[in-house]
Amino acid sequence: MDTVAKQAIMIDFDTGQIILEKNSDELMKPASMAKLMTIYIVFEKIKNKSISLDDKFIVSEKAWKKRGSRTFLEPGQNVTVSDLLRGVIVQSGNDAAIVLAEGISGTEDIFSDLMNSVARELGMNNTTFRNSTGWPDPEQNTSARDLSILSTNLIKNFPDLYKMFAEISFTYNGIKQGNRNPILYNNLVFGADGLKTGHTEESGYGLTASAKQKNLRFILVLNGMTSMRQRKQESSRLLNSAFREYKKLNLYSSNDNVTNAKVFLGEMEAIPLVVKQDISLLLNSIEQREMIVKAIWNEPISAPIQKDTELGKLLI
């Protein structure tokens, strides 16, 4: 597959196998996709019980004045973490992101240091954060690969909280706003359930997205597109193509018998050769047709033979 996006990566969630890759390590501006790290840190604080969804953070003057996408918080308000998260996830509210950052770390600058620390822990080696919102900053950069790493960990580490990303709308202060993720609507991509859009003049239009169908989940990161329409069409095209083209084949389960090997000078004439772990492969339609499975070993095998001895190889 190819794409018009300037930077892109699509991976299989379970294995990390790369389905699509284009300039995936090239530095790019994250725009509002940087909010995924803000969300990750809040989710982590909730999981370790440092904060709860019912805790309240106060809206600062700085958060209230922030331009761009907003949840329309009022200065001096005490807002629950639950509402602030939905303000960030559904509405992409810059004000909500800043309130969360200040509520956790005191200032947004200190919170950005925490963001960078967590990024290093996750292996996001091409990422530097300078704020909680993705607001343009010359030193703020990421890569498509790093955002796929962050998205994978968000889904894997916080499966219950991640469900917020699938919410279609959120109303706060009487103002209803729809989720900015285009693939959530009208069954554009069946099984789509998150994550986050981003746009600035410098970065272009970007999207970090995920969808699950049966035993397959793909994570897609696109950036540098020219319009909302192109972002919507390209993300849906790529994900739908991947689900049509790829299938996960469960070839063997742990301790499955692959074949029997003859034994020389043993009490048994033959012993089973088994696999020690589950073996599954994500294959496209051509690979499925052309796949060959072959066991290779030297026969006969001389006794005595200890259990768990490696006696051959399975070539797929």
Secondary structure, DSSP 8 states (H G I E B T S, - for coil): ---SSSEEEEEETTT--EEEEESTTS-B--GGGGHHHHHHHHHHHHHTTSS-TT-EEE--HHHHH--SS-----TT-EEEHHHHHHHHHTT--HHHHHHHHHHHHSSHHHHHHHHHHHHHHHT-TT-B--SSS----TT-BB-HHHHHHHHHHHHHH-TTGGGGGG--EEEETTEEEE-S-GGGSTTSSTTEEEEEEEEETTTEEEEEEEEEETTEEEEEEEEEES-HHHHHHHHHHHHHHHHHHEEEEEEE-TT-EEEEEEEESSSSSEEEEE-SS-EEEEEEHHHHHH---EEEE-SSEES---TT---EEEE-
